[in-house]
Structures are given as structure tokens and as C-alpha cells.
Amino acid sequence: QLHLTTSEKNELARCLQMVQNQLQEKESEIKRKISEYKDRLLQAEKEHQDALTEANRKNEVEIEACHEKISSLEHFISSQKLEIEHLKSNKELLNNSLKEANQSLGELLKTKVR
């Protein structure tokens, strides 16, 4: 009976050792996969951050170009307004000169008719 029990105990110990070995192998495999997934996740996050940084840089360049264009257009509009004011002033001067010339002509014609 003792011999049989010892034999069963040894068999159970051997089975337990096999199961423990299998569990250790599984644990090692799972740890390896977790490490691999973490590495892939870190790489993906880095690529995402790099892409985001590049997109932000491009947007800042584009925004700056737009600001420059707006500034240029504002300057152009301002110069056009000044030109319009100048032309209005010249028109008024020419109209006044034309009125004076027409009055002088009218007076000359009156004088000539007499």
C-alpha cells in the first residue's frame, strides 16, 4: 500500500511539474506578446505624434502665409482708397475749373455778341 501511494505521489508530482512547466511556458509567451504589443503601441503613438507635429507645422506655415496675404490685401485696399480720394479731389478740381472756363466762355460770348 505504501509503495502504491508513493508511486501515485511521484506520478502526481511529475504531472504537477509538467503542468507548472506548461504554465511557465504560457506565462513567458504571454509576457513576450505583451512586450511586443507595447512596443508596437509605442511605435504607433510615436508615428501618430510625428504626423500630428508635422500637420501642425504645415498649418502654422499656411496660417502665416494667409496672415501675410491678408496684410498685403489690406495694404492694397488702403492704397486704393487713397487713390480714390485723390481721384475724387482731382475730379472736383477739374469740375471747378470747367465751371470757371464755361463762365468765362459765357462772358466772352456775351461780350462778343454786344
C-alpha positions in Angstrom: 0.0 0.0 0.0 2.8 2.4 1.0 4.6 1.5 -2.3 1.4 2.2 -4.3 0.8 5.5 -2.5 4.4 6.6 -3.0 4.2 5.7 -6.7 1.0 7.7 -7.1 2.6 10.6 -5.2 5.5 10.5 -7.6 3.2 10.4 -10.6 1.2 13.3 -9.3 4.4 15.3 -8.6 5.6 14.5 -12.1 2.2 15.7 -13.5 2.3 18.8 -11.3 5.8 19.6 -12.6 4.6 19.2 -16.2 1.6 21.5 -15.6 3.9 24.0 -13.9 6.3 23.9 -16.8 3.5 24.4 -19.2 2.1 27.3 -17.2 5.6 28.9 -17.1 5.9 28.5 -20.9 2.5 30.0 -21.3 3.3 32.9 -19.0 6.6 33.5 -20.8 4.7 33.5 -24.1 2.1 35.9 -22.8 4.7 38.2 -21.4 6.6 38.2 -24.7 3.4 39.1 -26.6 2.5 41.8 -24.1 6.0 43.3 -24.6 5.6 43.0 -28.4 2.2 44.8 -28.3 3.6 47.5 -26.0 6.4 48.1 -28.4 4.0 48.3 -31.4 1.7 50.6 -29.4 4.7 52.9 -28.6 5.8 52.9 -32.2 2.2 53.7 -33.4 1.9 56.5 -30.8 5.3 58.0 -31.9 4.2 57.9 -35.6 0.9 59.5 -34.7 2.7 62.2 -32.7 5.2 62.8 -35.5 2.3 63.1 -38.0 0.5 65.5 -35.7 3.6 67.6 -35.2 4.1 67.8 -39.0 0.5 68.7 -39.6 0.7 71.4 -37.0 3.9 72.8 -38.6 2.3 72.8 -42.0 -0.8 74.5 -40.6 1.3 77.2 -38.9 3.1 77.9 -42.2 -0.2 78.1 -44.0 -1.7 80.4 -41.4 1.4 82.6 -41.6 1.1 82.8 -45.4 -2.6 83.7 -45.0 -1.8 86.4 -42.5 0.8 87.8 -44.9 -1.7 87.7 -47.8 -4.4 89.5 -45.6 -1.8 92.1 -44.6 -0.9 92.6 -48.3 -4.5 92.9 -49.3 -5.2 95.4 -46.5 -2.3 97.5 -47.7 -3.6 97.3 -51.3 -7.1 98.3 -50.2 -5.7 101.2 -48.2 -3.7 102.4 -51.2 -6.7 102.0 -53.5 -8.8 104.1 -51.0 -6.1 106.8 -51.1 -6.1 106.7 -54.9 -9.9 107.0 -55.0 -9.8 110.0 -52.7 -7.0 111.6 -54.8 -9.1 111.0 -58.0 -12.2 112.5 -56.3 -10.2 115.5 -55.3 -8.9 115.9 -58.9 -12.4 115.4 -60.3 -13.7 118.2 -58.1 -10.8 120.5 -59.1 -11.4 119.7 -62.8 -15.2 120.3 -62.4 -14.5 123.7 -60.7 -12.0 124.6 -63.5 -14.6 123.6 -66.1 -17.3 125.7 -64.4 -14.9 128.7 -64.4 -14.0 128.1 -68.0 -17.6 127.8 -69.0 -18.4 131.0 -67.1 -15.5 132.8 -68.8 -16.6 131.5 -72.2 -20.2 132.6 -71.5 -19.0 136.1 -70.6 -16.7 136.2 -73.6 -19.6 135.2 -75.8 -21.8 137.8 -74.2 -19.1 140.4 -74.8 -18.7 139.3 -78.4 -22.4 139.5 -79.1 -22.6 143.1 -77.9 
